[in-house]
């Protein structure tokens, strides 16, 4: 991680007019929360990927064998 990350962010926010600093901070918080959420979903997907692939292969085999068919939604 960038050693001066906190300092860089602080300088960027401080370079704004006073009335925009809080706006920038709130936007930064929103972005960080969004990135945390994305990371959480990536981790969840990574943990279940093998099972999802296995299930998809199973369904393909069942369709090919005529045991099941695709139903339009």
C-alpha positions, -999 to +999 in steps of 0.1 A: +000+000+000+012+035-007+030+048+024+016+083+021-020+073+014-035+091+043-014+122+036-023+122-001-060+119+006-058+146+033-040+169+009-065+163-019-095+170+004-078+201+019-071+215-015-109+219-019-128+249-007-141+244+028-177+239+017-167+211-006-145+192+019-174+176+037-190+167+004-158+151-008-154+132+025-190+118+022-184+107-014-151+091-004-169+072+024-195+060-001-168+048-025-150+029+002-182+012+013-190+002-023-155-012-027-158-032+006-191-046-006-176-056-040-147-073-022-172-092+000-191-104-030-158-114-048-148-135-017-182-151-015-182-160-052-146-173-050-156-197-022-186-210-041-172-210-076-163-247-077-197-257-065-214-234-091-193-249-119-200-284-107-237-277-106-237-262-140-219-292-155-245-315-137-274-296-153-258-297-187-254-335-184-290-338-173-302-317-202-281-338-226-295-370-211-331-358-214-336-359-177-345-322-175-352-294-199-349-256-199-381-239-190-387-203-202-392-178-174 
